[in-house]
Amino acid sequence: MIVVECRKHVSIKNRLGAGKNMTLHCQSKDNDLGQQTIANGDEFGWDFSDNIIGTTLFFCDVGWEKVEEYHFNAYSFGRDRVRCDGVGCSWLLSAEGIYGFNVQTAFWEFMYQWRN
């Protein structure tokens, strides 16, 4: 039996607007990626492999001047193995909310709206 490990990549882009930094803290059950400060126009990303039982989950807490803290799933095996075409997930954080890129449709989809 041959097992092929497919590396995944998640990237989170700050597109909040000029001069607007965001703080980002992402982790899984096994990996804490630490708190990051991302300037507008920059991005943060990481590579990983899915676990063997198909339950890989990375979640993030994000904050910026209008949102103290917002929690979202940056990678969920069940949701993203098809949407991200099995390779990686791209997120774009804007003043309106969070968009995820769907590789299947080649469109940015509005996924999460900031809470007031």
N, C-alpha and C positions, 0 to 999 in steps of 0.2 A: 504494500500500500504506500502510495506517495502522498505526502501532505505538503501543500503549497501554502505558504503564509503570505497573505496579501496585506501589505501595509496600507493604512488609511491616513488621510491628512484632513485636519479641520483648520480653517482659517476664519478669523473674525476681523472684519474691516470696520474702522471708525469713519463714518461719513455723517457725523453729527453737525458739522458746520465749522466755519473758521474759528479757531481758538478754543474749541470745545474738546477737552480731554475726557476720556472715560477711564474708570477703573474696572478691572476685569479679574475675576478669580475663578478659575476653572479646575475641576477635579473629577476623578472617578472614584470608585470604591477603593482602588489600589494606588492611584497616582494623584498627588496634589501638585498642580502646576504653579502654585504661588500667585500672589497678587501682582498684576501688571498695570501700568498706566500707559494708555495708548493715545497718542495725539491724533487729531483729525487728519485723515489721509493715510495713516499708518495702519498696520494690521499685526495680529498675533496669531501664530499657528503652531501646531504640534502634530507629530506622527505617532501611530500606535497600531496594534493588531487587535482584531476582535478576539474575544475569548472563545474557547472551543464550544461552549454551550449556547452561544448566540444571545447573550444578555448584556453586551457591552453598553455602557452608558457613561457619557461625560456631560456634566452639567456646569453651568456658569452663573455667577452672580455679577451683575454689571451695575454701575452707577455713573451718573453724570449730573450736571447742574440742575436738571429738571426731575431727575429720578434718583432717589436715595439708594434704592436697591431693587433690582429686578432679577428673578431667577428663571432660567430657561435651560432646556436640554439642548446642548450643542451637538451631541451625537447619541442617537438611540438606535441600536441595531435594527429593531423591528420597523421603525419609521424610515431610517436613512439608507439601508442597504440598497434599496431601489432608487429612491429620490436622488441619492448622491452617486449612483452608478457603481456602487461597490468600491470606490476608490477614495473619495473625500467629499467633505461638505464645506461650502462657503457660506458665510453669513455676512450681512451688511447691516450695520446699526445706524439708523438715520433718526432725525428728529421726530418722525412719525411713529417709528417702531422698528421691528426687526424683520428683515427680509432673508429668506433662504433661497439659494440658487438650486433650481431643479434641473439636473443634467438631462433628464428625459425630455423635458419641454423646452429647454434652453431659455427659461425665463426666471427672473427674480420673483418669488412669491411672497406676499405679505403674510407673515406667520404669527407675529405677536405685536400687540399694541401696548404701549406704555400705560401703566395705571396712573391715574391722577393722584 
